Amino acid sequence: MEQGEKDKKNPTGTCLGPGRSRRILVVDDNKDIRSVLSHLLRLMGFEVALAGNGVEALAAFIESSFDLVLTDLQMPAMDGSKLAQLVKERSPSTPVILLTGTDRETVRKKVMDGSVDSVIFKPFKVSDFQSTVQGALVSGLGEHGSLGVC
């Protein structure tokens, strides 16, 4: 590829519109976790915005467009399951991934409404995290108009 020519694929191998990288909103009340997730996602080639709770995240989601929301479950002000419901009300095709250390049965009960597309349980393997994020973005390609055509 010659200098100045833009690659239309990010390192995840998913198609994008011209000159566009995917935007992910990371929501967690733990600053260190936000930092680690942000670093990992940037290494994967994504643009990342951060929010410390569901209220901040919803405001950011309303103000800007995101290709994916990655949220913790247990947070003050608004938990991740409520955030997922509100995101899906505004944008049903935006994938929402829940990241949690909560036990599986509690999570299953909280996300029975279908507002969460995937769940990543802590602790997680980086490879599982990457494949879950990539899978959520690829599955949303046909529904989300701003992702471009492959």
C-alpha positions, 0 to 999 in steps of 0.5 A: 500500500502506498503512503497516503492510501487509506486501508479500508479495513481495520486490524479486526478484518471487518469492512468499514466505510471510507476512512472510517474506524469503528467507535466503541463506548466502554462503560465501567465504574472502575477506572483501571478496567476502563483503561485496560479495555480502552488500551486493548480496543485501541490496539485492535484498531478501534476508536474508544470513548469512555464513561464511568457509569450508565448515566454518563454513557447514555448521554455520550450515546445520545450525543454521538454514534457508536458501533458497539457498547461494552458495559459493566453490569454493576455500576452506580447510578444506572447498571449495565442491563438498564443501559443496554435496554435504553441503547436498544430503544434508541438504536436496536441494531447497535450491539451491546456486550456486557462485561461482568464478574457477576455469577451466570444465573444472576446475569441470565435473569437480568438480561432476559429481555434480549437487550444484551447481545453477548456476555463476557465473564471476568476474568476473561482471555484476551482472545475470547474478548477479541473474538466476542467484540469482532463477532458482535460487530460483524453480526451488526453489519447488515443492520447498521447503515453507517458501517459500510458495505463489504 
